[in-house]
Amino acid sequence: MEIKILGAAKEVGRSAFLVSNDNSNVLMDYGVLLKKEPQFPLHVKPKDLHAIVLSHAHLDHSGFIPSLFSSSSKFPILSTNPTIELSQLLIEDMIKISGFYLPFENIDLDKMVKCHKNLEYRQPYNINEINITLYESGHVLGGSTIVVENSGKRIFYTGDINTRGSKILRPADLDIDEIHLMIIESTYSQTNQIPRSQAEKDLLEFAHKIIDNGGTLFIPAFSVERAQEIACVLKANKFPHKIVMDGMALKVNEIMLKYPEYIRDPKVFKKYIEEVEWIKDWKRRKRLIKEPCVIISPAGMLVGGSAIFYMQNIMTSENNGIALVSYQGENTPGRMLLDKGTFKLNGRIKKCLAEVKQFEFSGHNSRDELFEILDRIKGNPKVLTVHGDGNSCIRFAEEINEKYGFDAIAPDSGDVFKI
């Protein structure tokens, strides 16, 4: 087999990897890198593809797939059912709010969804002598790691992985046998996040403090998984005050409730999510901002969505609080709020009077956990470190080589490897 790096090389975004043998071309992920001007992975000809395997729904993995359906090409998209439903939701939203050019439209997204083929975890799929198997990744609902096998050679692609699991998801399944090439994320390869139990404790203390002072706590959170995780954390810790959810997170709630088999404890999840108030009209929204409560709503980096309405009301009082529980990308409103305590409204930069704190609730593995994955790997694989900033990918590859003796490389876009 041959593998070509089309994206996510020394960067977080536009993940895309092309696996080929003599008869087939299989694409693993095809995402976007959302900046002021979005960046796309290297081009592949749709007519040359035989299948796409999608690890999970996040736009940096799924967001450019519709571009492959703007022609008459037709090939299967392999993923779990929750992954394709969540991908459709996120891509529709990207098309709707994009103030930039995208080389595809909703009609192409519809074609993509029609070509979907559901794969359950550990259910092999064969296409022209290439075997594809998905394993549970622990990252988001329906998220997968991918094993591709041909002529006795096996590639393991972690996608985004979480071996801890969460309040909602089971840990990643690492029972994958011997491999010959590994593509591993490097997002937090140089960082150990604080333990999840500590992050939960800190968030609860902050929430109690704000509401005990008569304020409102706003938690902008990614609509897929993070918003639901935060709601479950508060409910599991018997938080006594009102919790509400708004925005696209409500549509995600509905999708998640459809697929209980992908959830760690579906009965508990259903109970917690149904106990939270779902906000569906402006009248209620306007009353809420004057009540002591916790409001969970996208967008996680404060780029659009109902978050803008909540920010312009919550930021005006010192009694209120804003808890940032999602990654804050460079040049985003969330990063500006975190670094400078200011927020842009109607073209004007204003000081935020509410107390702002950040809490680590990442769905990715930390440094030690990434090494624990490598400890469990069988075989002597070549390792490609991707999905991290330049230093994280390069240093991680060096450390893997030093510790395990594996041939580890931080590849560049366009690099090709053979096994």
Sequence and secondary structure as in RCSB ss.txt:
>XXXX:A:sequence
MEIKILGAAKEVGRSAFLVSNDNSNVLMDYGVLLKKEPQFPLHVKPKDLHAIVLSHAHLDHSGFIPSLFSSSSKF
PILSTNPTIELSQLLIEDMIKISGFYLPFENIDLDKMVKCHKNLEYRQPYNINEINITLYESGHVLGGSTIVVEN
SGKRIFYTGDINTRGSKILRPADLDIDEIHLMIIESTYSQTNQIPRSQAEKDLLEFAHKIIDNGGTLFIPAFSVE
RAQEIACVLKANKFPHKIVMDGMALKVNEIMLKYPEYIRDPKVFKKYIEEVEWIKDWKRRKRLIKEPCVIISPAG
MLVGGSAIFYMQNIMTSENNGIALVSYQGENTPGRMLLDKGTFKLNGRIKKCLAEVKQFEFSGHNSRDELFEILD
RIKGNPKVLTVHGDGNSCIRFAEEINEKYGFDAIAPDSGDVFKI
>XXXX:A:secstr
 EEEEEE TTSSS  EEEEE SS EEEEEE  B SSS B      GGG SEEE   SSHHHHTTGGGGGSSS   
 EEE HHHHHHHHHHHHHHHHH  S  S  HHHHHHHHHTEEE  TT  EEETTEEEEEEE SSSTT EEEEEEE
TTEEEEE  S  SS  SSS        B SEEEEE TTTT     HHHHHHHHHHHHHHHHHTT  EEEE  TTT
HHHHHHHHHHHTT  S EEE TTHHHHHHHHHH GGGSSSHHHHHHHHHHSEE  SHHHHHHHTTSSSEEEES T
TS SSTHHHHHHHHTT TT EEEE S   TTSHHHHHHHHSEEEETTEEEE  SEEEE    SS  HHHHHHHHH
H BS  EEEEESS HHHHHHHHHHHHHHH   EE   TT EEE 
